[in-house]
Amino acid sequence: MNLHAFAGAAYRALTARKDGPSLYDVCDPVLNHPRSGDPHIANFYRTAIGNPALRTLLRRTGLAELKDSSQLNALRQALVQARDDEQPDWEAVGRPVAALIDSFELRHPQPPAASEACKLPAAGEIERVIRACGADLLGSFARNGFIPAYAAFNLIGDPDLNGREFLMALTGLNSRGYKNSTLLFNLARVFIARSPAAGIVNPSWRGIAEPMWAPVQIRHRSAYYDAFFTEALLAFVETGLPSAAQITSARGAIAAMVEFCLKTSREQVRGADGTSYDVVTALAPAPHPRFSRFFAQIKQDLGFGIYVPDCDTTACSISAATQAGADDPMLEQPLVDFYAGYQVRAGSNEPRVTVPINDDIDYDGGIATWIDSLAGERPFGNDLDPTLNLDVLEVSFRNLARWKILETRERLETVKRIVAFQLRLVVSGDFADPRSHIYYLPELYCAYFGRCYAAFMALPAPARQAIDPDGAFGLIRARVLAYVEDDLIGREMNVFDAALALIALGHLGGATASFVPALHCIVTRFGEGGRRHPYRAYEWNKMKTPTRILVGGPEVTSAFVLMGLALARRAMAR
């Protein structure tokens, strides 16, 4: 967004004619300094919603329908219930807010057809970018002692979270603090979306993956990121492009990140079969996430104090450690047995998915996201994401022999049911619908399917036949590849979109001519990250509740670009 457009949006927001009660007219009498009730909801309101910056931006935004005193009182009464009731009826609390959410519509990006002329970059240009991205990752590790990712809030929310899905989240989440934040963030997004402030909070962008606008970005560390950066540095070493000193640095960083995944972030839980398992937590205890003191306190104030392990972080950590040649005893656990306890079976444990905001897809055979801690905590409720299930398949393929999956009927059945889940998703076309995904873009699903497909194809032919006797992987490959070649690369892309396209094309055997638009995009936009990084930060993954929270970073972009270019370079060399 250019400065002129930003200034115009700000001017319109600050000078708008107020037509009805504002967000603060609604909430201040109930939540600003209450003398009773749950202290968290009032603290959250003052910190996240009533802060001076947002208050200034939205003070002139009113809703005409709230001039009706009955609607205004119903909304305030819902907030009073959320504040004061010992066990609020969250369905009733959420109903007035859900009606307001349905008064506006958000849309996913729909980039126009590509119009820029493209040419295949020279091999030397591709190698220059690979070296720069590898140096960016190693330099970041040297400066910080880890490679960070960043979280950023987009307060306008997610296009897939309408009133119906908001009520699903409000009733399905487990933590009262998380319910409070979901309630208030979603009330605020109504006023933002129906105000000129929307142009500031949610400016337009090029491509699909959302750029992460400065300045509000929260730096932190997680085993999920370390696992991903481990794979990126392994890919860098495999290109043969780093110097001897860089190879030494990369190996040191890989060893440290694997240790962070398997030791620092390890947590013991109990599986559905009663067996104890070591899994990997989404956010290790302080001080390991490396939040600044300022954001650590805000995180606590906003109700994000408890994190639990998750199936995706565990799968990616074990996969990265396996690829790095680790020999930790944790790898010997047949985690497929643990995942079986989180596998949805229609009619039996379906209620395990308590936040079914992507219920357009058939969950049967899929693995749910969040793992109950030993204390029984599951603050996010539970949901089910298709891309996560690709990671579970991928780690199972890499450990097929170690976990004796083919030799154990129940383990093989668990894997085959995940494959069937993926097949239904792709054949229906739902994989290309953003609503079907909880944490990722459909374009990222395609890249991660490529990663999973490569692990599958690395298995011996008899193993592939045992896992997939009906050729599901071949059918999924054809559909995903067609989507990437016919849809993604035919539209205007940003750098992150282009990297995802290359990863999918490289792993799935796309025609080398199809690489050109993505290669051109990446090479011509080299340097967009300014003086410190080759590229800027984009959306890697997200949360849809309590509002749209993006995770990514300039180092994340470097890692995806590096892996995409490495695959393209290898394919073109063939």
LUMNU-611952 format. One record per residue (C-alpha): x, y, z. Coordinates in steps of 0.02 Angstrom, whole numbers. Example, Ala and Ser with C-alpha at 12.3 -4.5 7.8 and 13.67 -1.06 7.14 Angstrom:
REM LUMNU-611952
      xx      yy      zz
     615    -225     390
     684     -53     357
***
This chain:
REM LUMNU-611952
      xx      yy      zz
       0       0       0
      77     167     -49
      88     313      70
     -42     416     -25
    -173     278     -13
    -133     248     171
    -149     433     212
    -314     442     120
    -386     294     216
    -327     368     381
    -404     538     340
    -571     459     295
    -572     355     456
    -532     504     566
    -659     620     486
    -802     500     451
    -978     553     501
   -1028     449     650
   -1194     362     618
   -1240     266     774
   -1150     202     930
    -966     161     911
    -875       8     975
    -826     107    1129
   -1002     173    1159
   -1056      -8    1165
    -915     -79    1271
    -848      56    1387
    -997      55    1507
    -981    -134    1526
    -795    -173    1510
    -688     -21    1538
    -680     -26    1729
    -808    -152    1793
    -825    -185    1979
    -874    -367    1959
    -856    -519    1849
    -715    -604    1756
    -564    -486    1763
    -487    -560    1606
    -619    -498    1484
    -602    -319    1549
    -413    -328    1545
    -418    -397    1368
    -536    -260    1314
    -425    -121    1380
    -266    -199    1310
    -319    -261    1138
    -477    -166    1091
    -477      -7    1194
    -296      42    1165
    -268     223    1112
    -216     185     933
    -368      80     889
    -483     194     988
    -424     344     887
    -449     251     724
    -625     188     764
    -696     325     874
    -801     397     731
    -862     228     666
   -1041     193     719
   -1169      63     669
   -1338     133     618
   -1434     -21     677
   -1372       5     854
   -1471     167     863
   -1613      45     898
   -1603      35    1088
   -1664    -145    1091
   -1519    -202     981
   -1393    -100    1080
   -1457    -167    1246
   -1456    -346    1183
   -1274    -327    1133
   -1225    -249    1299
   -1320    -382    1395
   -1223    -517    1301
   -1061    -435    1357
   -1124    -428    1536
   -1163    -614    1529
    -988    -651    1463
    -915    -545    1603
   -1021    -598    1752
   -1095    -772    1728
    -998    -912    1809
   -1038   -1026    1661
   -1096    -913    1519
   -1212    -979    1386
   -1089    -940    1246
   -1215    -976    1109
   -1329    -842    1181
   -1183    -724    1212
   -1123    -740    1033
   -1289    -724     943
   -1298    -532     933
   -1116    -524     877
   -1143    -661     747
   -1285    -559     671
   -1170    -408     655
   -1032    -514     577
   -1154    -568     442
   -1186    -385     399
   -1024    -374     299
    -929    -487     179
    -743    -515     158
    -667    -597       5
    -510    -698     -23
    -384    -623    -145
    -427    -655    -326
    -273    -602    -425
    -299    -557    -607
    -222    -658    -747
     -36    -632    -762
       7    -496    -886
     194    -476    -858
     307    -549    -993
     417    -685    -920
     582    -759    -969
     684    -900    -895
     819    -825    -782
     998    -877    -812
    1066   -1017    -704
    1187    -895    -623
    1043    -783    -567
     953    -930    -487
    1111    -983    -397
    1141    -806    -336
     969    -803    -254
     995    -975    -176
    1160    -918    -100
    1082    -757     -36
     936    -848      45
    1052    -976     125
    1163    -835     190
    1007    -748     259
     960    -902     361
    1136    -932     425
    1161    -748     464
     998    -741     562
    1048    -896     662
    1218    -820     700
    1141    -655     759
     999    -727     862
    1052    -902     912
     897    -963     819
     800    -917     661
     645    -819     710
     471    -813     640
     346    -675     673
     161    -663     716
      53    -518     661
    -130    -479     694
    -250    -432     553
    -398    -367     652
    -520    -372     508
    -525    -561     530
    -532    -704     407
    -653    -711     260
    -704    -888     309
    -761    -839     484
    -941    -783     465
   -1072    -779     602
   -1102    -966     595
    -917   -1010     609
    -894    -879     747
   -1026    -967     852
    -942   -1135     818
    -779   -1065     884
    -856    -978    1033
    -945   -1136    1091
    -807   -1259    1043
    -652   -1176    1118
    -604   -1240    1290
    -524   -1090    1376
    -632    -950    1444
    -492    -826    1406
    -487    -886    1226
    -676    -869    1214
    -663    -691    1282
    -534    -642    1152
    -633    -724    1012
    -790    -631    1065
    -709    -459    1075
    -598    -474     922
    -749    -523     818
    -853    -381     886
    -712    -260     842
    -694    -329     665
    -874    -276     627
    -832     -95     661
    -667    -108     566
    -743    -191     413
    -883     -62     403
    -766      86     420
    -639     174     310
    -514     102     435
    -529     -61     338
    -413      14     208
    -279      35     340
    -301    -129     432
    -324    -234     275
    -245    -150     123
    -246    -241     -44
     -93    -337    -102
     -22    -430    -250
     -45    -619    -258
    -122    -741    -135
     -10    -750      19
     -38    -596     126
     113    -485     158
     146    -455     342
     137    -268     365
     254    -184     488
     266    -129     626
     165    -245     740
     254    -410     721
     294    -522     869
     459    -615     854
     465    -789     930
     533    -966     915
     443   -1132     899
     493   -1311     862
     380   -1304     709
     487   -1166     636
     650   -1250     685
     595   -1409     596
     556   -1311     439
     719   -1213     443
     812   -1377     468
     740   -1442     304
     786   -1280     217
     967   -1286     273
     979   -1470     223
     918   -1418      50
    1048   -1279      45
    1189   -1399      84
    1125   -1522     -47
    1135   -1391    -185
    1325   -1390    -172
    1323   -1200    -176
    1373   -1152       2
    1555   -1124      48
    1647   -1241     165
    1622   -1119     308
    1436   -1108     270
    1420   -1297     269
    1499   -1303     442
    1383   -1166     504
    1232   -1253     427
    1272   -1417     512
    1293   -1331     679
    1126   -1241     659
    1039   -1402     606
    1105   -1495     758
    1049   -1354     875
     876   -1344     798
     848   -1532     805
     897   -1527     988
     773   -1386    1017
     636   -1491     936
     671   -1657    1022
     735   -1602    1192
     688   -1423    1235
     511   -1438    1162
     479   -1618    1215
     325   -1651    1320
     251   -1813    1384
      68   -1852    1355
     -45   -2002    1366
    -117   -2080    1210
    -293   -2147    1188
    -221   -2321    1216
    -156   -2270    1389
      26   -2274    1333
     142   -2128    1373
     216   -2040    1221
     342   -1901    1200
     275   -1768    1082
     328   -1592    1035
     241   -1440    1107
     186   -1295     999
     270   -1167    1111
     401   -1219    1238
     396   -1140    1412
     480    -972    1442
     613    -916    1406
     628   -1030    1254
     501    -944    1139
     613    -790    1151
     473    -663    1162
     523    -488    1213
     469    -443    1390
     340    -324    1317
     256    -454    1208
     273    -592    1338
     167    -488    1458
      42    -442    1323
      25    -625    1273
     -17    -666    1454
    -139    -521    1467
    -229    -573    1309
    -260    -749    1372
    -132    -844    1270
     -38    -909    1421
     -65   -1095    1392
      -1   -1189    1241
     -17   -1375    1216
      70   -1498    1100
       2   -1524     927
       8   -1664     799
      84   -1553     663
     232   -1487     763
     267   -1664     821
     261   -1736     644
     371   -1600     568
     498   -1609     709
     516   -1797     695
     528   -1785     506
     664   -1652     512
     761   -1751     641
     746   -1907     534
     811   -1815     380
     954   -1743     482
    1008   -1917     537
     967   -1895     722
     971   -2050     831
     867   -1988     979
     765   -2128    1061
     610   -2019    1034
     616   -2069     850
     590   -2252     896
     415   -2222     962
     285   -2285     838
     198   -2118     834
      73   -2185     709
      -5   -2277     857
     -24   -2111     948
     -98   -2026     795
    -226   -2166     780
    -303   -2104     943
    -332   -1933     863
    -401   -2005     700
    -584   -1963     670
    -705   -2104     640
    -877   -2053     583
   -1007   -2084     717
    -887   -2129     857
    -758   -1996     905
    -818   -1860     786
    -850   -1741     934
    -661   -1734     956
    -670   -1594     825
    -751   -1461     933
    -718   -1314     815
    -777   -1379     646
    -766   -1215     551
    -711   -1308     394
    -855   -1433     401
    -876   -1425     213
    -752   -1571     208
    -774   -1751     267
    -663   -1775     421
    -669   -1965     421
    -491   -2033     427
    -413   -1865     467
    -304   -1827     619
    -358   -1687     735
    -236   -1547     777
    -215   -1517     963
    -153   -1643    1091
    -222   -1646    1268
     -84   -1611    1394
     -62   -1725    1545
    -159   -1594    1643
    -303   -1613    1520
    -281   -1441    1444
    -339   -1406    1267
    -369   -1218    1262
    -398   -1211    1075
    -530   -1346    1077
    -490   -1453     927
    -500   -1438     739
    -441   -1537     588
    -329   -1470     450
    -291   -1561     286
    -112   -1499     271
     -71   -1562     445
    -126   -1733     386
       0   -1726     243
     136   -1699     373
      77   -1852     470
      86   -1956     310
     257   -1888     265
     336   -1929     434
     256   -2102     428
     333   -2136     257
     505   -2081     319
     490   -2198     468
     396   -2339     383
     523   -2474     425
     569   -2405     596
     388   -2402     652
     348   -2570     568
     196   -2495     483
     182   -2625     345
     203   -2767     470
      66   -2703     586
    -110   -2710     519
    -179   -2572     630
     -38   -2453     586
     -57   -2482     400
    -244   -2455     416
    -216   -2288     503
    -104   -2229     360
    -224   -2291     225
    -370   -2200     306
    -272   -2036     301
    -237   -2068     116
    -424   -2097      88
    -463   -1934     179
    -344   -1840      62
    -415   -1924     -92
    -593   -1871     -51
    -534   -1694     -19
    -444   -1679    -186
    -571   -1771    -296
    -709   -1658    -228
    -605   -1505    -272
    -618   -1443     -92
    -429   -1438     -75
    -430   -1280    -183
    -560   -1192     -72
    -482   -1085      67
    -629   -1128     180
    -573   -1310     185
    -412   -1264     274
    -388   -1206     453
    -206   -1149     459
    -143   -1143     280
    -176   -1081     104
    -231   -1204     -32
     -69   -1157    -123
      31   -1212      28
     -69   -1374      32
      -7   -1405    -146
     174   -1376     -97
     159   -1488      55
      74   -1623     -47
     227   -1616    -160
     338   -1642      -8
     230   -1789      49
     225   -1862    -128
     416   -1858    -138
     429   -1957      25
     301   -2082     -41
     391   -2105    -207
     556   -2135    -114
     481   -2295     -41
     510   -2463    -125
     376   -2510    -251
     304   -2651    -142
     282   -2530       3
     193   -2404    -109
      79   -2542    -172
      35   -2596       5
      -6   -2418      60
     -96   -2364     -99
    -158   -2514    -197
    -287   -2411    -293
    -173   -2272    -354
    -240   -2130    -246
     -73   -2040    -246
     -66   -2038    -435
    -240   -1964    -446
    -205   -1833    -312
     -41   -1787    -398
    -130   -1758    -564
    -265   -1647    -487
    -144   -1544    -381
     -21   -1523    -524
    -161   -1466    -640
    -217   -1337    -511
     -41   -1267    -495
      -8   -1264    -683
    -179   -1202    -739
    -225   -1087    -596
     -87   -1030    -479
      51    -987    -603
     -72    -911    -727
    -114    -770    -606
     -13    -627    -537
      98    -696    -400
     202    -628    -261
     367    -707    -210
     290    -824     -82
     159    -887    -205
     298    -918    -330
     402   -1017    -205
     253   -1127    -162
     221   -1157    -348
     402   -1211    -376
     399   -1331    -229
     241   -1413    -296
     303   -1417    -476
     475   -1482    -427
     411   -1624    -319
     268   -1673    -434
     365   -1675    -596
     289   -1522    -679
     346   -1475    -854
     501   -1367    -843
     418   -1234    -950
     290   -1211    -810
     430   -1157    -692
     464    -997    -791
     332    -878    -718
     378    -922    -539
     565    -913    -572
     544    -746    -658
     442    -678    -512
     571    -732    -382
     724    -669    -476
     651    -502    -528
     590    -461    -352
     755    -505    -270
     798    -367    -146
     620    -321     -99
     663    -357      83
     774    -205      97
     948    -201     171
     931    -348     292
     842    -484     194
     821    -537      12
     631    -540      26
     492    -473     135
     380    -570     254
     223    -659     192
      87    -768     265
     152    -944     294
      16   -1004     410
    -123    -923     508
    -253    -943     642
    -433    -895     608
    -475    -878     794
    -476    -773     897
    -444    -664     745
    -337    -680     590
    -160    -704     657
     -26    -727     524
     141    -813     551
     288    -790     435
     443    -684     419
     578    -631     297
     681    -783     346
     530    -894     312
     517    -821     138
     703    -851     111
     683   -1032     162
     536   -1064      46
     622    -976     -99
     781   -1076     -68
     689   -1242     -69
     585   -1197    -221
     737   -1141    -321
     837   -1293    -269
     700   -1408    -333
     680   -1310    -496
     869   -1308    -525
     877   -1497    -501
     728   -1527    -616
     800   -1418    -755
     969   -1502    -739
     883   -1669    -772
***
